[in-house]
Amino acid sequence: MAEHTFLFADLAGFSALTEAHGDEDAADLVADFCDCVRDLLGEYDANEIKTIGDEVLLTEATYGGAGDVPGVELSRHGERRFKNVRDPVRLYRAARAGRGDHGRLIDPVCRMAVDPDRAAGTLAYDGATYFFCSLECARAFSEAPGSYVA
């Protein structure tokens, strides 16, 4: 059985960006982002499978493709089982080298990294404090917190 590497490349904070700059500018950014990703496909013998909003799903035919990529830091993000897939799928988080989310928290709604000192809002729920990138995310969380935290 051949192993493959799958990658969802997406824009972190896209929901907040759209809210702040509007749909037209956000759509232009997505088009530029997808073009940049497509320009790199040949370098890594990868193929585009599809785009979903601000995400591009790619596949690469060798497991080694998830290894050393110049300028990218990979960190293990656990494993997940999927229906009709025999073995667990290993998940990794990729970030530009030297640009990790050190000292940042994750907005539970959009999953964007949030600097606690610059958060648009905070809410307490079930004994924990949550930080948000935008008031839109804070509102969504306040309406249904159980949908965003386990």
Kinemage of the C-alpha trace (Angstrom):
@kinemage 1
@onewidth
@group {chain A} dominant
@subgroup {mainchain}
@vectorlist {calphas} color= white
{ca met a 1} P 0.000 0.000 0.000
{ca ala a 2} L 1.421 3.385 -0.972
{ca glu a 3} L 1.616 6.138 1.617
{ca his a 4} L 0.680 9.685 0.739
{ca thr a 5} L 0.978 13.015 2.423
{ca phe a 6} L -2.144 15.194 2.423
{ca leu a 7} L -2.046 18.856 3.265
{ca phe a 8} L -4.692 21.474 3.836
{ca ala a 9} L -3.017 24.808 3.237
{ca asp a 10} L -5.123 27.663 4.558
{ca leu a 11} L -4.960 31.254 5.702
{ca ala a 12} L -4.838 31.544 9.488
{ca gly a 13} L -7.232 34.238 10.677
{ca phe a 14} L -9.145 34.461 7.412
{ca ser a 15} L -12.514 35.010 9.148
{ca ala a 16} L -11.135 37.925 11.121
{ca leu a 17} L -9.450 39.332 8.010
{ca thr a 18} L -12.730 39.184 6.072
{ca glu a 19} L -14.540 40.916 8.909
{ca ala a 20} L -11.920 43.663 9.111
{ca his a 21} L -11.310 44.275 5.393
{ca gly a 22} L -14.449 43.113 3.611
{ca asp a 23} L -15.361 40.342 1.208
{ca glu a 24} L -13.780 41.792 -1.930
{ca asp a 25} L -10.301 42.251 -0.428
{ca ala a 26} L -10.561 38.837 1.231
{ca ala a 27} L -11.501 37.184 -2.077
{ca asp a 28} L -8.507 38.830 -3.773
{ca leu a 29} L -6.233 37.538 -1.027
{ca val a 30} L -7.583 33.984 -1.400
{ca ala a 31} L -6.989 34.089 -5.166
{ca asp a 32} L -3.389 35.253 -4.622
{ca phe a 33} L -2.841 32.612 -1.921
{ca cys a 34} L -4.131 29.798 -4.160
{ca asp a 35} L -1.898 31.007 -6.996
{ca cys a 36} L 1.140 30.961 -4.683
{ca val a 37} L 0.334 27.418 -3.519
{ca arg a 38} L -0.126 26.237 -7.122
{ca asp a 39} L 3.238 27.758 -8.071
{ca leu a 40} L 4.920 25.468 -5.506
{ca leu a 41} L 3.246 22.201 -6.534
{ca gly a 42} L 5.891 21.203 -9.092
{ca glu a 43} L 8.703 21.779 -6.611
{ca tyr a 44} L 7.289 19.082 -4.306
{ca asp a 45} L 5.761 16.725 -6.891
{ca ala a 46} L 2.365 17.558 -5.399
{ca asn a 47} L -1.117 17.802 -6.862
{ca glu a 48} L -4.049 20.061 -6.049
{ca ile a 49} L -7.174 18.098 -5.224
{ca lys a 50} L -9.586 20.964 -4.574
{ca thr a 51} L -10.104 24.339 -2.935
{ca ile a 52} L -12.610 25.019 -0.178
{ca gly a 53} L -12.929 28.700 0.675
{ca asp a 54} L -9.478 29.791 1.836
{ca glu a 55} L -8.136 26.204 1.942
{ca val a 56} L -6.321 24.193 -0.709
{ca leu a 57} L -6.213 20.388 -0.369
{ca leu a 58} L -2.994 18.902 -1.759
{ca thr a 59} L -1.516 15.433 -1.981
{ca glu a 60} L 2.101 14.419 -2.310
{ca ala a 61} L 3.044 10.889 -3.317
{ca thr a 62} L 5.844 10.204 -0.841
{ca tyr a 63} L 5.627 10.246 2.921
{ca gly a 64} L 8.983 12.006 2.944
{ca gly a 65} L 7.281 15.103 1.586
{ca ala a 66} L 6.080 15.865 5.092
{ca gly a 67} L 9.679 15.824 6.323
{ca asp a 68} L 12.211 18.573 5.810
{ca val a 69} L 10.757 21.528 3.944
{ca pro a 70} L 13.054 24.548 4.065
{ca gly a 71} L 11.596 27.348 6.161
{ca val a 72} L 8.779 25.215 7.635
{ca glu a 73} L 8.513 23.805 11.152
{ca leu a 74} L 6.336 20.706 11.630
{ca ser a 75} L 4.977 19.726 15.030
{ca arg a 76} L 3.043 16.555 15.803
{ca his a 77} L -0.630 17.317 16.367
{ca gly a 78} L -1.831 13.823 17.304
{ca glu a 79} L -3.619 11.096 15.380
{ca arg a 80} L -7.166 10.707 14.190
{ca arg a 81} L -9.174 7.753 12.933
{ca phe a 82} L -11.413 8.131 9.900
{ca lys a 83} L -14.202 5.924 8.640
{ca asn a 84} L -12.999 3.523 5.919
{ca val a 85} L -9.312 4.219 6.690
{ca arg a 86} L -7.584 1.240 8.294
{ca asp a 87} L -4.809 2.990 10.214
{ca pro a 88} L -4.884 6.184 12.255
{ca val a 89} L -3.875 9.285 10.317
{ca arg a 90} L -0.937 11.243 11.756
{ca leu a 91} L -1.648 14.948 11.999
{ca tyr a 92} L 0.970 17.703 11.955
{ca arg a 93} L 0.853 21.445 12.243
{ca ala a 94} L 3.038 23.371 9.817
{ca ala a 95} L 4.202 26.922 10.494
{ca arg a 96} L 6.768 29.189 8.921
{ca ala a 97} L 10.067 28.669 10.742
{ca gly a 98} L 10.646 31.226 13.467
{ca arg a 99} L 7.018 32.358 13.394
{ca gly a 100} L 5.369 29.981 15.830
{ca asp a 101} L 2.436 31.004 17.983
{ca his a 102} L 4.597 31.277 21.089
{ca gly a 103} L 2.696 33.148 23.786
{ca arg a 104} L -0.522 33.037 21.781
{ca leu a 105} L -3.768 31.295 22.508
{ca ile a 106} L -6.240 29.797 20.047
{ca asp a 107} L -9.635 31.401 19.395
{ca pro a 108} L -12.057 28.485 19.964
{ca val a 109} L -14.378 29.637 17.154
{ca cys a 110} L -12.129 30.297 14.145
{ca arg a 111} L -9.021 28.534 15.539
{ca met a 112} L -6.849 31.603 14.856
{ca ala a 113} L -3.849 32.303 17.104
{ca val a 114} L -4.627 35.251 19.381
{ca asp a 115} L -2.155 37.376 21.309
{ca pro a 116} L -3.805 37.647 24.757
{ca asp a 117} L -2.676 41.271 25.064
{ca arg a 118} L -4.411 42.198 21.788
{ca ala a 119} L -7.517 40.008 21.915
{ca ala a 120} L -10.713 41.647 20.651
{ca gly a 121} L -12.601 40.063 23.534
{ca thr a 122} L -12.492 37.513 26.332
{ca leu a 123} L -15.219 35.378 27.864
{ca ala a 124} L -15.247 33.062 30.847
{ca tyr a 125} L -16.969 29.698 30.523
{ca asp a 126} L -16.931 26.677 32.789
{ca gly a 127} L -13.978 27.959 34.818
{ca ala a 128} L -11.762 28.891 31.848
{ca thr a 129} L -11.115 32.177 30.059
{ca tyr a 130} L -11.273 32.200 26.253
{ca phe a 131} L -9.681 34.820 24.001
{ca phe a 132} L -11.100 35.916 20.649
{ca cys a 133} L -9.667 37.455 17.495
{ca ser a 134} L -12.860 39.381 16.772
{ca leu a 135} L -16.133 40.400 18.377
{ca glu a 136} L -17.896 38.194 15.803
{ca cys a 137} L -16.117 35.126 17.209
{ca ala a 138} L -16.858 36.207 20.788
{ca arg a 139} L -20.555 36.605 19.905
{ca ala a 140} L -20.715 33.175 18.249
{ca phe a 141} L -19.074 31.607 21.301
{ca ser a 142} L -21.409 33.388 23.740
{ca glu a 143} L -24.450 32.046 21.871
{ca ala a 144} L -23.311 28.389 21.955
{ca pro a 145} L -20.125 27.816 23.986
{ca gly a 146} L -20.674 24.056 24.116
{ca ser a 147} L -20.285 23.918 20.340
{ca tyr a 148} L -16.704 25.150 20.591
{ca val a 149} L -15.287 23.482 23.703
{ca ala a 150} L -15.419 19.840 24.755
